[in-house]
C-alpha cells in the first residue's frame, strides 16, 4: 500500500498540470496580499480562489487521473492485493498530492502574511476541500466506464456545489418566505462542503454580512464555536461517505 501511494504521489507531483496549479496559487496569493494594505482584506480576496478554483482543479484533475490510470489499476487488481487497499491507496496518493500542492502554493504565503488562527483555518479549509473533491471525483469516476461521461458528471457536481446550490436555496427562500426556515437552512448548509468552508472561515473573520442568509442563520443558531465544530465534522463526513461508496462500488465492479 505504501509503495502504491508513493508511486501515485511521485507521478502526480511531476505532472505539469499540478505544477501549473501550484504556481498559479503562489502568484495569486502573493499578488493578493501585496496589493491589499490589510492582511485580513487579502484573506477575504483570496477566499474566492480557495472556494472556487481549489474544488474545480481537485475534482477535474482527480477524475481524469483515475481514468488515465485504468491500465495501472487493472495491473494492480491482477496482483494478490485487496481491491479496497488499491482504491484507498489511489485516494491517499491523489488527496495528499493535491493537498501538498495547495499548501505550497497557498499555505506558505498565508503563513508569511497571516500567522494566526484565521490563517491556519484558511489553510485547513483549503486542504479539506481538496480532499473532499478528490473523494467526490473518485465516486463519479467509478460509476461509469465512459471517460467523457465521468468528466461531465464531475463538472456538473462542481457547478452544483459552486453556483447552483445557492440559487436553489434562494428559490426555496422566496417560495416559502411565509414559513420559518431557520432549521431547514441549517440542514441545507450541511449539503454543500463549499458553503461549510465559507462559513468556517467567515466565522473566524467575523464578517457576518458577507456570509449570506444561510451563513447568518447558521451563526445565530449555533454560535461561533458549536457552528465551527459542526461544520468541521460534516466536512469530514463529506470525505468519508463518498470514499465509502466508491470503495464499495470498486470492490464489486467488473474491470
N, C-alpha and C positions, 0 to 999 in steps of 0.2 A: 504493500500500500504506500509506503514512504517513497519507494522508487518511482511509482506512477505519479505521485504528487510532485516530486522533484522534476520529473521529465516534463510534465504539463506546465509547471511554473517556468522552467527554463525556456520552453518553447514559446510561451506567451510573452514573457518579458523581452524576448528578442524580436517580437512581432512589431512591424513598423507602425501599425495602427495604434498599438498600446503606447509606443514611444511618442507618437504624434499627440496622442491624448494627454500624456504626462506633460509634454512641452506646452501644449495649449493651456492646461491648468496652471502651469508655472507662470506663463506670460500673462494670463488673465488675472491671476491672484496678485502678482506684483504690480500690475498696472492699476488695478482697483485700489489697492492700499496706497499707492504712490499718488494717485490723483485726488483721493479724499483727504481732507485735513484732519478728519476724526476717524480713528480706527473702527469705532462702532458703526459709522456710516459705511465704511469699507466692507465690514462683515455683512451688512444688510444688502449691499450691492452684489456681493459675491454669493449671497444666499440663493439667488435665482439660478446661478450656474450650477450649484450643488443640487437643487431640486429639479432641474430640467435636463441638463447635459449629462450628469453622472448616471441617472437611471437610463437615459437613452443609449449611451455608449455601452453600459453594462448589459442591457437586455439584448441589443442587436449583436454586439460582438460575441457574447456567450452563445447565442442561438446559432450564428454562423460557424463558430468554432466547433460546436457539438456535431453539426452536420459534416463539416470538413474532416472530422476525426472518426468518421464512421468505420473506415477500414482499420484504424488503430484499435477502436473499441471491439470490433469483431475479432481481431487478433487476440486481444486480452481475454475475451469471452471463451476462446478456444483453449485457453490455458487453464490449469487447475486453480482458478481463482473464483471467489464468490462474486456474483453479479453486483450484490449490494456494495462490496468493497470497491469494485471498479467504478461504480457510479458515484459513490461518496468521495473517492479519490479525485475523480474528474471535477466534482463540485468544489472540493477543497482547493485544488490547484487553480481553478478559474477564479474563485472568490478571493483567494489570497493574493493572486497576481494583480487583480483589478483594485483590491483594497490597498496594496502596496503602491501601485501607480497613483492612486488618489492621494495617499499620504505624502509621497514625494512631490507631486505636482501642486497640491493644495495645502496639505497639513504643515509642511515646513514653513511656507510663507505665513500661514496663520499663526504658528507658534512664534515666529520672529516679530510679528506686529501685535499679537493679542494673546499673550501667555497668561490666560486666566480661565475661569470656569466656562465662560462663553466660548472661547476659542477651542477648548477641549471638547465642549459639547458639539460644536460645529464639525470638528474632525470626526467625532464618534458617529454623528448622524450620517456624514458622507460615507464612512466605511460601512455602516449598517445598510444604507440604501444600495451601495454597490453589491453587497452580499444578497440582499433581498431580491434585487432584479436579476442576479445570476440564478437564484433559485427559481424565480418565475420563468426565466428563459429556458432553463433545463426542463421544466414541466411542459412548456409549449413545444419544445423540440422533440420530446419523447412521444408526443401524441400522434405525430404523423411522419411518414417517410418522405413526403414531398418537401423539399427544401424551401421552395418559393412559398408554399402554404405556411410552413413553420415560421419563416421570417415575417410573413404577413400577419400572422397571429401575434407575434412578438411586438410588431409596430402598433397594431391595434390596441394591445394591452397598455403600451406606453401612452398612446393618445388618450385612452380612457382615464388612466390614473393622473396624467398631467393636465388634461384640458377638459374632457367630457364630464368627469366626475363633479367638478364644481358647477358646471351648467346644470347637471341633473339635480344637484342639491338646491340651487336657486329655483328651478322649476317646481320642485316639491314645496319649497317655502311659499311660493306665490299661490300654488294650488290649494294649500292647506293653511293659509295665513290665519284663519279663524280658530285654529286648534293649537293647543300647547305642544310645541315640537322640540322642547329642550332635550329630553331623553332620547328621542329618535335621532336628533342631530349628533349627539354624542356617539350613539351606536354607529351612525353612518361615517363619522370621522375615523372610526377604527377600521373601516373597509378600504381605506386608502393610505398606504405607507408614506406617500409623499406628503400628504396633509399632516400625518402624525409627526414627521420630521420637521415640518414647518412650525407646528405647534410647540414642539420641544425647544427649538431654537428661540422662537419669539417669546416664549415664557421666560427664558433666561434674559433676553434683551428688554423684557417688559414693554413691548410695543404693541399693546392690545389693539390699537386702531388698525394695525396692518394685518391682523390675524384673520380678518374676515368674520362673517357671522358665526360660522360653526366653531371657529377657534375661540371667539369671545365667550360663547356659551360653555365651551369646554373648560375654559379657565374659571369662569364664575361657578360652575358646578363642582369641579374637583378641587380647585385651589392649585397653587403652583406645584407643590411637592407631590401630591397624590396624582395630579394630572400627568406629571413627568414620569412617575413610576408606571402608571397605566400605559402611557404611550410607549415607553421602552419595552414593556412586557409584550404588548401587541406586536411591536416591530420584530421581536424575537419569534413570535408565532408566525409572522409573515415569512420568516426564513424556514422554520421547521415544517410547517404544513405543506408548502409546495414541494420541498425535498422529500417528505414522507410519501406523497402521492406519486411523484416522479420516480422514486426508487421502486415503489410497488409496481408501477407500470413497466419499468425497465426489467424487473425480475420476470415478468410474465410475457414480455414482448418476444415475438419470433423474429430474430435477426436474419 
